[in-house]
Amino acid sequence: MQRFERTVSCGLINEQWVNKSIFLIGWVNNRRDFGSLIFVDLRDRTGIVQLIFNPDFNKKAHELARSLRPEFVIQVHGRVVERDAKLINSELPTGQWEVQVDELVIINTAKTLPFSIDESESVSEELRLTYRYLDLRNLVHLNRFILRNKITFATREFFYEHGFLDVATPVLTKNAPEGAREFIVPSRINKGSFYALPQSPQLYKQLLMCAGFERYFQLAPCFRDEDLRADRQPEFTQLDIEMSFVNEIDVQTIIEQYLAHLWKKIFDISLLLPFDRMTYDEAFAQYGSDKPDLRFELPITDCSSLFHDTKIKFLRTILGADGKIGAIHVPEYVCSRSELDAWEERATQLGAKGLLWIRFRDGQPNSRIAKFLPNDFMQRCKVLFPMIDANSVIFIIAGSYAESWQLLGRLRLALAQKLNLIKENLFKFCWITDFPLFEYDEVNKRFESVHHPFTSPKEGWQELPPEKIKARAYDIVLNGIELGGGSIRIFNEKVQAEVFKLLGLSKEEAQQRFGFLLKAMGYGFPPHGGIAIGFDRLAMIMAGASSIREVIAFPKTQCGVDLMMNAPSPVSNEQLAEYGLEWRKDMK
């Protein structure tokens, strides 16, 4: 039986190992042959150390070293020595030392690689995901998973210390859509019936509150069969939390303490608590988004009053149709006409039908519409934009409130990125509260839940039309990214039935889909609330990665394909028959 010996990991070699004999195991990162001397960088998950092969140490090992190629798996024995001061590699933590090898064992060889491990970030994502096991050998990628592991440990540590029970909920569950499409799984034993993979443990964690568990958490696997985007995967991990006998502030406080624990543990940064809070209406009015990036200013201002007596026909038409005129004021922006024209084109790319700009020179507006502006326009602007100066520029979009403000929100981000206004290494957390409970679906001509149908409405909801009802819901946002969302849940059977009715569910349909929940509400269901945080997204932000795929070991492509495993893949007619299924003729 072959015995593998390792005295210390490659990246942990330091001054305490000088002049000591050690065993190392790892992968050949590269080899440099200088005739009498051969240098090899040996890599394991902790880092890289330089090996030196000299025929004076061991001629056999030196000869064998000539056959080494990248990604060979080897074991060496040798002595740690200090490098000459002129040869120290300051880019490596182990750059002060090297190992003089007197014994080499090749454990396994490697074929020519489809790409260099050190340069894997520069090759196509398709190639990287096809050979993901090679891509992950790059220490940049590997270190992201080491960080994710630390985040996972710190997460469990925090919730254990705060009295939460870690409970695993089923992965095969009932087909009861909460919003997005579910993956369905046919049952072989119960032909014609299907399980679903959970979009979240939402219903189970509420039922755990009914069971009296009081404080629950789970790093839960979740699945959604929906169109993918850069930050979406068909399978992902959520940090799910549920608590009994709580209000919104109780849930928000525990999450603030949890995030403060993470930031202190991982970055040694003390977060300022409590986080800022603003309502959904306030966030949309100021930033055109329910996930505002607060690392820079540039709020949106309703400047409809500036044009109440305007002679500009299309603006007058918009205001006459109860539309709005919104603006972003950029102070001290010295720019050329061509730059402003470029912003018009950029606004069009963002979805706007048009963009007006007004810049000020010597206290006078300069714009295509300048001749239509009143003489006191600068004075009017100072009321709405107190910081206006001689080099200010105002960007204006007009139309319906919802559409115009969304466009202004996108323009705000584009301006901040272009003008380098975003402060790096700054973490700006914010709670967004008081979301609408419902939104109207113009296609299906009915109301849908903004969060999910188990969200509790705010007091006084019975006297309001559905579009005016506010939810006891809240999202946690970091630097313009929604980390997660939650709510206080409905725990009263009559209230839940009424919400189902407003969503257009008949009593029979509500019973068929959610009868188990309504039944549980009749057996002493406690008041409760919770939240779910996208754990992959959290790890992505903390790792400084550009996509959640970088912190998921084996992600799917944007088309939902696992290139490495070649999944999804067809199944045979015989396999389908076991489940009582067959292909429709028009689907073959």
N, C-alpha and C positions, 0 to 999 in steps of 0.2 A: 504494500500500500504506500502510495507516494505521500510524503509529509510536506506540507507547506509551512514554512517558517516566516514570521514577520516580527521583527523586533520593534519597529516603529513605522508609522506611516510616512510617506514621502514628504508631505507638506509640513510635518511636525519636527523635522530635523532642525536643531538649533545648537547653541554653544555647549550644551550639556552632553552632546554626543561626540564632541571632538575627541579624536584618538581612540574611539571605541569601535569594536567590530559589531556590525549589525547585519541583519537579514532584511531585505526589501522585496516586495512583490508589486507588480503593476504592469502598465502598458507602455510600450515604447512610444514616446511622443514624437521624437525625431532622432536621427543619427547623423553625426558629422565626423567624417573619416579624414584624418590628417596623416595617414601612413603609420608612423610609429605610435601615434596616439589616436584613440577613437573616443569621441564624446557622445553620450546618449542621455537624453532627457527622459527620465522615468516618471510616469504619472499614475497617481491613484486619486481617489475622490477628495483627498485633502490638499492636493497640490502637486508640484513638480520639483524634482531634485536632479542635479546633474551627476551622472556617473562618468568615470574616466577609466578607460581600459588601456593598460600599458603592458607590453610584453614582459617588462621587468617584474611585474607583479605576478602574472600568470600567463604564460604564452598561449595555453589552450583556450583560456577565456577570451584572450585578445583575438585569436583567430575566429572563434565562434561569434564574436561580436560583429565581425564583418558581414555576417549573414542577416543581421537584425534589420527589420523593416518596420515602418510605422504600424502600430497596434499589435505587434507581437506581444504575447503575454510572457513575462519572464520573472525569474527569481534570481536575486544576486546576493552575494555575501561580500562584504568589504569593510574598509575602515574610513570613518569620517575625518576629513581634514579641512583646514581653513584654506580658502582660495587666496592667491596672491592679491594684494590690495588693488592692483590695476585690473584684475579680472573679475572683480565682484559685480554681480548682476543685481543692480538696485531694483529692478522690476519684479524680482521674485523674492518672497519672504525667506526662501532658503538660499538666496543668491550669494551668501557669504561662505557657503560650505559646499563640498562635493564629496563623492564617495569613490575611493580607490578600490576597484573591484578585483577580487582574486578568485571568484567563483561565479559562473553564469550557468543557469539552467533555462532552456527555452521550454516553457510549459505548453505553449500553443502558437501556431503561426497565424498570419492573416493575409487574405487576398488583397490585391490592389484596391484601395478605397474608391468609392464613387465621388468623394470629395474629401478635402483635407479637414481634419477635426478642428484645427485652429481657425479655419476659415469658413466654418459651417454657416455662420450668420450671413455670409455674402452669397450663398447659393439659393436657388429657388426654394420656396416653401414646399412645393410639391416633392422635390427631391429629398429635402430634409425629413418630411413626414413619411416618405417611403422607407427611409433608413433611420427612423426615429431613434433606434437604439444606438446608432453611431452619433447622431446629432446630440444626444444627451451626454455623450462623453466630453463634449466641450465644457470646460470648467465654468464658463459663464452660465450655461444652462444648468449644469449640475448644482451650482451654488444657489440658484433660484429654488431648487427643491430642498436644499438644506435649510434655506430660510423658511420655506413653507412648512417644513417639519417643525421648526422652532415656533412658528405661529400656531400650529396645531397643538403643540405641547402647552404653550402659554394659554391658549383658549381653554383647554380642558382643565388646566390648573386653576384658572380664574373661576369657572363655573362650579367646579367641585368645591372650591373654598366658599362659594356663596350659596351653597345648599341646593344646587340643581342636580336632578337625576338624569343621567345619560341613558336614554331609552331608544333602542332600535325599533323603528316602525316598519311595517311590511313594504316590500318592493312590488309584490304582486297584489294588486288592490282592485277596488271596484271602479268601473268605468263611470265616472261622475265628473264631466268636464268642468273646470273652474274658469276657463277662458281660452287658453291656447289648446291646440290639438294634443291629444294624448297618443302615446304608443300603445297599441292594443296587442294582447298576447292570447292566442287561441288556447282553449283548454282541451286537452286530448281526452280526458276522462269525462268531462261534461260537454260533449260535442254541441256546437251551436252557441256556446257561451264563451265569454272572453274576460280575461283580466285586463287591467291597465297598469302601466308603469306610472308611478306617482309624479305629478308635476311638483308636488311638495307634500310634506306630511301634515298639511293643514288640518284636515278633519281628524286624523289620528291624535294630533297633539291637543286638539280641543277635547276629544274624548278622554285623554289622559287627565285633563283637568276635572272632568266629570268623575273620574276614578279616584280623585283625591290626591294626586301626585303633587299638586301645587306648584312645583318648579321643575320644568323639563328643559333639556337642551339636547341637541343632536347635530353632528356633522353629517347631514343627510344626503344620500344620492338622489338626484331628481332628474326628470326626463321631460322634454317637451319636443313634440314633433311639429316644429314651426319653421318658417323661412329663416335662414341663418343670416347673421350679420357679423361684423368683425368681433364684437364682444359677446356673441352667443354661441352656445354649443348645444347639441341635442341632449347630452348628458353633462351634468355639472353638480357641484357640491354647494349646499346651503348650510349656513349656521342657523338652525331653527331654535327658537326660544318661545316658551309659553309660561305664563305666571297667573296664578289665581289671586283674587281679591286685590286687584291693582287698578290704578288709573293710568292715563297717558304718561304723566310725569314719572311714575314709578318705573315703567318700562324704559323710558328714555334715560333715566338716571342710571339704571344698571348697564345699559349699552354704553353710555359715556364713560362709566367706570371701567368697563371691559376694554374699550378702545384706549383709554389712558394707560391701562395695564399693559396692553400690547406695545404701545409706542415707547413706554418706559423700558420694557423688557428687551425690545428688539433694537431700538434706536437710542435709548437713554435720553429721550425727549419727554419733558413734562407738558402735557396738554393742559390748556386753560379750560377749566370747567366752571359752569355749564356752557354748552355750545350755544351759539346764536340760534334764535328761533324766528321764523316768519311764517305767516299763513300762505297757503297756495295762492290766494288772490294777490297778496303783497309781492310774492316772488315773481308772479307773472307780470304784474304791473311794472316792476322795476327792472326785470331781467329777461322777460319774454320766455321764461322757462321755469319748470318746477324742479330743476336741478341746477341752480345758478353757481357759476364759478366766482367765488368771492375774493380771489387773490388779486383782483384789480377793480377799479371803479367803473366808469362808463355806464351809469344807470340809464334806463330809458325814461324819457320825459314825455308826458302827454302835452303836446304843444298845439292842440286844436284851437285854444283860445287866441293864439298868435294870428290865426287866419279867419277869425269870426267875420271879418268884413273884407275878405280877400276878393280880388278881381280875377283870380286864377280859376277858370271855369271848372276844371276837373276836381280841384280841391273843394270848391263850393258844392259840386255834385255829391262828393263823398260825404261831406258834413251834413248835407241835406238828407242823406239816406242813413243817418245815425252812425256813420263811420267815424273813424278816429285818425288823427295825424300824430304820429310818434316820431321822436327824434333822439339821436345820440350826439351829445356834445363832446368833442375832442379838443381840449384846450392845448395851446402852444403847439399846434400842428402846422409846421411850415412845409408846404407841399406844392408841387407844380400842378398845372392844369391837367397834364397827362396822367398824373397819379389819381386825380379826382375822377377822370374819365375811366380809369381802370377800376375804381371802386364801383362805378355804375355797372360795368361788366360783371364784376364779382357778385354784386347784389342780384343780378339776373341769374347767375349760376346757382345762387342760393335759393332761387325760386321766386324772387320779386319781379313784378311787372315793370317796375321802374324805381329809380332812386333820385331824390333831389339832394343837392348839396349847396350849402351856403357858407362861404368863407368870408372872413372879415379883414378888410385892409383899411387902416387909418380910420377905424370906427364905422366904416361903410360896408354893407353887404355886397359881395361879389358872387354872382350866380347867373345862370341862364334866366332865372325868374326875377332878377334884381329890379328890373324896371316896373314890375308889378307890385313891389313891396312898398309899404307906407314909409314916409320920411322918418318916423319915430321907431322904426323896426328894431334898431339896436337897443333902444331904451326898453321896448317890450321884451326883448330877449333877456335882458338883465334880470327881469323879474323871475323868469323860469330857470335861467342859467346864471346864478350869481358869480360863477368863476369865469365867465366869458371874458376873453382878452383880445388883443389886436390880431393874434394869430389863430383864433379859434376857427373850427370848422364844425358845422352842424349837418348831420346826415339825416334825411327825412324819408319816411315811408308812410303812405296813406292807404286806407282801405278799411275793411272790417277789423274790429278790435283783435279778435283771436288770430287771424291770419297775419295782420301787420305786425303784431307784437312778437309772434313766433319768428318772423323774418328779421325783425330788429334784434332779437336774441341771437340769431345766427350771425348777423352782421357784427354784433358786439364782440363775439368770440373771434371772428376773423380779424377785426381791427386790433384786438389785443395781441393776437399772434403776430400779425404783420409789424406792429409798432413795438414789439418786445415789452409789453406792459405786464406780462404774467410773471409774478415773482416765483422763482424756482426755490425748491427746498422749503416751501411754505405749505402747511396743512391747514386748510380752512374748512372746518366742519360746520354743518348747519342742519337744523331740523326744519322740515317743511310740514306744516300741519293744516288741518281743516280743509282737506280735499273735498271736492264734490263727491257725493255718494254714488250718483249715477251719471252716465253720459248717454246721449241719444244716438242710436245707430240709424243713420239715414237709409242705409241699404235694407236692413230688416225691419225698419219702422217700429223700433221698440227701445226701451231703456236697457242698458247693460251696467254691470258693476264696474266702477273705476278700479277698485282693488279686487275684492271678491265678495260674493253674496252673504258672507258671514260677518261683515264689518258692521259695527253698531252705528246707527245714526246719532247725530247730536240732538240734545233736548229740543223739543218743540217741532220736531220733524213732521208730526202728523198734520200740522196746520199749513204746511208748505207744499207747493207743487214739486214733483220729483226732481226737476232740474235745479231747484233752489236748495235742496237738502244737502247739508254738510255731513261729512263722515268723521268719526272719531279715529281718524287715520293719520299716519305720520311716516315720513321718509327721512332717512339719514343720508345726507349728501356730503361728499368730500371733493373739493376742487372741481366741481362741475360734473361729478360722476355719482350716480345713485348707488350707494352701497347696499341699501336694503330698505324694506318698507314693512310696516306693521299696523296694527289697529287694536282697539278694544273690540271684543267680539260680542255678537248677540248671544245671550244666554237664556232668553225668554222665548218659549215656543210660539206665542202669539205674535211677537214682534218679528220673529224669523219668518213665519207664515205670511205676514203682511209684506215683508220685503220680497219674498218669492213672488207674491202676487203682482207687485209693482214691476218686477222683472218679466212679467208675462208668463210665469209658470202656473199652470193649473194645479189644483189640489192633487189631482191624480199624478201629474208629472213630478211635482215636488215630493210626493210620497214615494214614487218609484225611484227617484234619484237620491233623495236625502232623508228617506223615512227613518233610517237608523239614528240620524242626528236629532230629528224632531222627537223621536221616542226618548232619547237620552235626556232631552231638555225637560221631560216630565218627571225626572227622578233626582231632583235636587242639584241641578247644574249650577256651579258657582260662577259669579262674575269673573271674567278672565280676559287677558290680552297678551299679545306677543309681537314678535317681529321675526323676519327672516333676512339674513345678510348673505349676499353672494360671496361665498368664501373664496372662490377663484378670483373674483374681481378684487376683493380685499388683498389677496396675496399678490395679484398683478401690480396694484398700486404700491404696496410696500416693497416689492422687488424692483420697482422702476421699469417694469416690462411694458411693451406697447400693446400687447394682446393677451387675453386670458389663455390662449393656446400655449403661450410660453411658460405657464405655471401649471399646465395639465400634462401629465406624463405622456399620454397617448391620445392627443386630441384628434377630432375629425376636421376635415377641410370645411370651407365655407359651403360646400355642397353636401355636407353631412357624410362624407366618405372616409373610411379608415384605409389609407393607401397602403399601409404596412401589412394589414391583415386581408386586404381586398374585401372589405365589408362595407355595405350589405352585399350579399351574394344570393344567387338563385337557390331554391330548394327543389327537390325532385317532386314529381307528381305522387310518388309513393309516400313521401313525407307528408305532403298536403293531405292525402287520403286518410292518414292516421288521425288527423284533426277534423275529418269530415268536410274538408275544403277542396275546391278545385278551381282552376283558372277559368274565368269567363272567356269565351271564344274571342271576344273583341279586345281582351287584355293580354293575350299571349304575345 
